[in-house]
Each structure stands twice: as C-alpha cells, then as structure tokens.
Amino acid sequence: MPIKRYPPDINIARQMPAEELSTLLKVSSALAASLDLPTVLQTAIDSAVSVLRLETGAIYTLEGDLLFLGATTPPLKPELEWLRLQPEQLSNHPHIAAAFANGRPVHLPDTTTVQLSPEERIIIEARNLRSMLFIPLLLEGKAIGTLIIGSTSKAREYNQHEVELCRTLAFQITLAVANAKLYRTVILSNEELSRAYDATLEGWSLVLELRDQETQGHTLRVTDLTEELARKIGVPEETLPHVRRGALLHDIGKMGIPDTILKKPGPLTEDEWTIMRLHPEYARQFLAHIDYLIPSLDIPYCHHEKWDGSGYPRGLKGNEIPLPARIFAVVDVFDALTSDRPYRKAWGKKEALNYICEQTGKHFDPQIPPAFLESIS
C-alpha cells in the first residue's frame, strides 16, 4: 500500500468545530504552563492522543542527525526503556526522514503492508502498532522533531480534517518545544557562566592567600563549612551560591591593607588596627561595582560585626547583622583559632568550641553556635 502524504489545507483548520477549538486552546494553555522540556513533551503527546481519540503516540526530538525519544503514551514497558536512553540515527527511520524532507505528514495505514527498516520494525512490533501518522515539527522550515500517533487495534485511514487537526497540534507542540529548548539553553549558558565566575573568585581567594601565607587553606575551609552550616540553618537553596561567593571573598578588602600591617608577625598598634579595620569597607567599595557580586556583599562587609554591637565597621547589633555574616563569623573564628599563627599555636578543637560557647550572645548570634556544634561534630 502506498504511503500517503497530505498537502496543507488551511481552510479545514479554520472550519474546526467549536469543541475542537476549545480543546486546542486548553492544550495550548497546558503546553505554555511549563518550560521543562520533558514535561512539555509528555503533556503534548498525552494531549494529542486524547484529542484524536487514539491508543498510542510518541514524540521524538531531532538533534543533528540523531533522534531522541522524548515522550510516549502509554508509558514504555521496562524492557523497552532502552529506546529512551539510546539515540537513533535518522537514516534508520525512513518514514520520519520522509516527513522531514517533505515537511508534510506521512501516513502508514497498515504497517503490515509497507516496507519497514529493521529499526522501525522493532518499535512497531514492540508497541503493537497497526497504523501510524508521522507529523513533522517544523520551526521556520527546519525540523526539530516529530509527532507520531497511531492505533493498535486495527488499520485505519485519516481524513483530511484529522490530519489538519494533527498539524495544528504539531504547530502548538513545536512552539512549546522551541521555548523549552531555548529556556534550557539559557539556563545551561547561565550555569556555565556562573561556574566561570566562581572559578575566578576561587582564583582571587588563592591570590589573597599567597599574599597572606599564614592563612593558607583558610578560605576554602571556611567557605565549605559556611555553606554547610547555612544549609543546616535553613538558608534558602537559591541563596547559597551568594553565601559561598561571599565566604570566598570575605577578606578581599585586605588587598587595600599595606604589607607592613598585613604581614606583621606581632600584635598591631592601635593606629595599625585602625587601618586593618578598614578592610570590610574596602571590600564593599570593590564589590559594589560588580552587579553579579552585590548579593554576596553581606559576608565581606559585615563578618566582623558582633551580636552585642561592639564589632566593626558599623557597630551593627543583633539582627541588624545580615544572617550570612552571622553564620560566617562563627566558622571564621573557629578556623582561625584552630590554625597556627606566627604569634601563637593552634588551639585544640575542644578549647575553640568552648570559646565559641562563651561568646554566644556577645560576639555570636545565640542561634548559630548550637547548630555549628552539631555540624562540626
């Protein structure tokens, strides 16, 4: 039996009954409700099969010359899950390729009477498909995938009205898939850009440690601990990247402190302390001009503030101090106390934890040390 290819007929689409148009509007709304590609594909195929009152369907997306199975209805049996995991060469699916080449639906009224490729036969027999309709998903004339619908009970024809209904669905699906792919591309690009930024920030922190060798390893240690503690306390997941960046850059302001003060092996004079206490303000001035890092400013600018108001640079008190800075302060002091310095040996872990407990309500927010003690144990 010859393969049927249907020419376009816009007038038929215009003559759809009100019930079908209402259904298509609902389908369009459902597709627009998500930008997650797997969700869009599953919604699309479920809607198409429901609208056409058929038994089965699938959507493949096209990437180069490879076909990827995006969604099916009904779901694949466990023994067929490999179809979803393994991309297929377009050349192994001549009926999909024909739909792409012509830009029109291709109909197999009865799969038992047409020539099939080995790959097509595997799928058709595994899914018990009897008749099939391949509708290309075309965006500006370029194929991005295919909608496949079919029956399992008996061979059947599709009239022109049904084909146009399928093509209208395919148009809606194409737009939804294109939007979801674009969104995914933007997200991946943003993630790559974010990773590049974060690698740069780690580089900055390492440069600072090379300048101030007594704190070698300190930055990455306190960054990891701060992120862990913030998550434990309940800081929202979307805020954690800003917390991590702030911890990485907590001492960035020391770039403005002279070496004679920063590397001094003994205690600082009062005048030298006045200069040293400027480093949070230097951090603010430096980072406030970088839009990407403004949400991370809390730690570099405020991690030397104290709960009782005796800290610097602004003498903030209690909840006036941003939460990320309050969390970081505990971690920073603990790591400093348990690390060797030129002017003293490292404290023991128990001794450092006792000090943190003693400073609760003075230096530290009373709610942070208990969570830190639990976390550090």
N, C-alpha and C positions, 0 to 999 in steps of 0.2 A: 504494500500500500504506500503511495507517495506521501512524502512529508508536506504538510500544509504550511504555507507562510501567509500571514494576513496583512494586507495593506492597511494603512491608517485610515480611520474614518472618524473625524472629529464630531460630525453631526450626531452619530449614535451616542457618543458620550454626553452630548447636550440633551438628549432625549431620555436620559435615565429617569426612572420613576422617583418620586419624592422620597420613598422609603430607602431606596438605594443611596440617594444623595445624602440623606441623613446619616446613613451608616458610614458612608465615606468620610463625612465630617467628623464623626466620632473616632474613626480610625486615625484621621489626620491629627486630632487632638491628642490621642493616645501616643502617637509617634513623637509628637512635639514635647511630650511630658518628660522625656529623658534624653540625655546626651551620652549615656553609657552605651557603647556600640552593641555589646551582647544583648542588653535589654531591648534596644531598638529593634534588632533583628528578630528576637523572639516575639515581640509584640506584633511586628509586621507579618510574620508567617502565620501566627495564630489568627490574626485579623483576616488575612487573605483567604485562608481555608474556611473560616467561618462565614465570610461574606458570600463565597461561592458554593457553600454547602458541599464541600469535598472532604475526602478522607485523609489526605496527606499533602505535605508540602515541605519545601526546603528553600533556604536562601544561601547562595554562595557569593562570596566577595572575591574580586579579582585584584591581585597584586602582581603586576608584570605579566608573566605567563603562567602564574600559579593560581589555582582555585582553592579557596579556603571555605570549608563548610561552617557557616555562621550560626544557623538555627534550623531546627526541624520540628515538625509536628506530625504525628505524635513523637515523643522523645525517642532517641535511639535506644535500642536494646544494648545491654552491657557488652555483648560480643561485637557490636558494631561501633563502639566508641572510637576505635582507631580511625574511622572516617573523619572525625572532628580534629584529631591530633595530627593527621598526616596530610599535607597539601597535595593537590593533584595537578598534573600538567594539563593545561587547557587543551593541548593537542590530543589528549586521550579521551576527550569528551566532545566528539564532533558535533553533536546537536546543540550543545551550549555554544560552541565556536560558531556554528551557523547562525544562531540568533544574534551573536555579537557582530558577525560580518555583515548581516543584512539589516541589523537594527530593528528587527521585527520578531514577533513571537513565532516559535516553531512548535507545531503540534504533532505528537505521535498518537494517533487514535487508538492503535493497538500495538503494544510493544512486542507481541508475539509474531508480528508480520513484517517488522522492519529490521534492517541490519544494524547491529549494535557493536560498539567496541567492547573488548573484554572488560574494561573498567566500568563502562555503562551497565553491562550485563550483571556484574557483581552487585551493584547497587540496586538495580531493578528487581533482581531475584530476591535479594535480602529483604527488600521492603515490600515485596509482592505487588509491584506497580503494574497496572494494566494499560492505562492511558496517561499521557503526560503533556504538559504545556510549559514551554520554556519562554519566559518573558525577560528580555534584557533590561538591565537597569542602566540607563544611559544618562550621563551628565555632560552637557554641551557636546553631544555626539560621541563621547568616549565611554566605553563600557567600564562600569565599576563593580558589576556583579550580575547575578541572575536570580529571578524569582521562578521557582519550579512548583507547579501544583499538579495534582493528579488524582486518579481514582484507583482503588484496589479491587473493587467488586466486579467491574465489567468494563469493556471497551466503550468509549463514548466520544461523541463529537462535541465541539464547542461552537456555538453560533456566534455571529459577528458581535452581538450585544455583549455576550460573556467575555469575548476577547477584549473588547474595548473597556469593559469593567476592570479586567485584569491589568490593562495598560494604564488605566487611571490609578489603580492601586500601586503599580510599579513606579509611576511618577512620584507619588507621595513617599514611597519607600526610598526612592533614590535621593530625594531631598533630605530625608531623615538620616540616611546612612552618610551622606556627604557632610552634614552638620556634625554628626557624631565623630566622623574621621577627622574633621577639621579641629574639633574640640580636643580630641586625643592628641593630635599633632601639637597643638598649642601647649597642652599640659606637659607632654614629653619635652618640648623645647624649654619650657619654664623649669622643668626638673633638671635638665642638662645645664641650663644657665645657673640655677641655684647651686648645683654641685661645683661648677667652676668658681662661683663666688666663694663658696665655703672653703674650697681648696686654697684660694687666695688668702682668706682670713687665717687659715692654719699656717700659711707661709708667713704672714705678718707676725703671728704669735711666736713662731720659731725664731724670727729675726730678733724680736724683743728678748727672747731667752738667750740668744747668742750674745746680746749686749750685756745682759744681767745674768751671768752664768751661775750665780748662786741659786737661782730658781729653776734650773734646768729640769724639764719634765713636769713642772708645777702646772702649767697652763692646761695641758691635755688631761691631767689627772683631775683637776677641779672642774673642768668642762664636763667630763663624763659623769662625775659624781653629782654635779648640779643638775644635769639633765635627768638623771635617775631620781634624785630627790624631788624635783619639780613634778615629775610624773606621779610619784607616790603621793604627793600632797594634793594632787588633783588639778594641776595647771592644764588647761585645755591642750589637746594634742596639736592643734594648729598654731599654738603659741610657742611650743617647744623649740622649733628652729630658731626663733628670735632669742630665746633664753640661751641656747647653745652658742649662737654668734656673740651674744653679749659676754658670756663667760670667756670665750676665746679672746675677746678684745678687752678684757677687764683692765689690763694695765697699759693699754695703748697710749694713754696720756703721759706715761713715763718717757715717751720719745722726746718730750719737751723738757725733761729734767737733766741738768748737766751731769756728766760722768763723775765729777768730783763729789757730788752728793749721792748719786745713784749707786756708785761702787765703793763708797766709803766703808771701810771694814769695821769701824767702831760706831758708837752712838752718834746721832746727829745733834747739832746745836739747835737752839730754838729758832734761829734765823734759817738754818737749813731745813728744819721741819716746816717752816712757813712756805718755803719753796716746794718741798715734797708734797705738801697738801694741795698744791695747785693741779696735780696730775688728773684728778677727776674732771676739773674744769677744762683742761687741755683736751681730754677725751671728748667732752661734749662739743667743743669748738671744732674738733677734727671730724667727728662722725655726723654732726648735724647737717653737714653739706652733702651727705650721701643718702639719697632718699631710701635706698634699699636697706640701710642700717639704722634709720631713725627708730624703728620699733625695737631695736636691740640696745638702745641707749641706757636703759634703766640700770643695768649692772655696771658698765664702765663709769657712769656718772654718780651712782648712789651707793656703791658697795661699801663705802667707808662711813656711811651714816649709821647711827646706833639707835636702838629702840628707845633709850631714855633721852635722846636729843643731844647727846654730847659728841656726836660724830661730825664729820665734815664732808662736803664743803658748805652745806647749807644749814646744818643743825636740824635736819628733819627729825620728827619724833613719831613713834608708833606707826600707825597705818599710813601716815604721810609718806613713808618709805615704800617704794614700789615692791610688790611681792617678790619678783625675781631677784632684786637686790638683797632682800632679807634672807632668801634661801641661800644665795651665793655666799653671803657673809659668813654663815656657819661653816660651809665647806671650805672656804678660803682660809679661815683661821685654823681649822683643824689641819689642813695640809701644811700650812706654814709652821705650826707647832711641831708636827711630826717629821719635819725635814731639817737636815743640818743647815746651819748658817755659819758664816765666818766668826760671828761673835757668840755662838752658843751651839751646843749639840742638840740633836733632835730629842724631843720629849717622847716618852712612851705613849702608846695608844690610850691606855687607861688614864694616864695623867692628863692627856689632852682632852679626853672626853669629860673628865671631872671639871676641867676649867670651863668647858662649854656649858656644862650644867650650872656652874657657879655664876656665869654671865647671862643666864637666861633671865629675861626681864630687864636687864641692864643694856648689854650690847645686843642681845638677840631677841627676836620675836619669840615669846614663850611657846608658840605653837610649833616652831620649826625644830628645835633640838630633839624632842621626843621622836619625831619622825626620822630625824637623822640618826639617832642612836639605833633605832630599829633597822634602818637601812644599812648602816656601817657594820652592824653585827653579822 
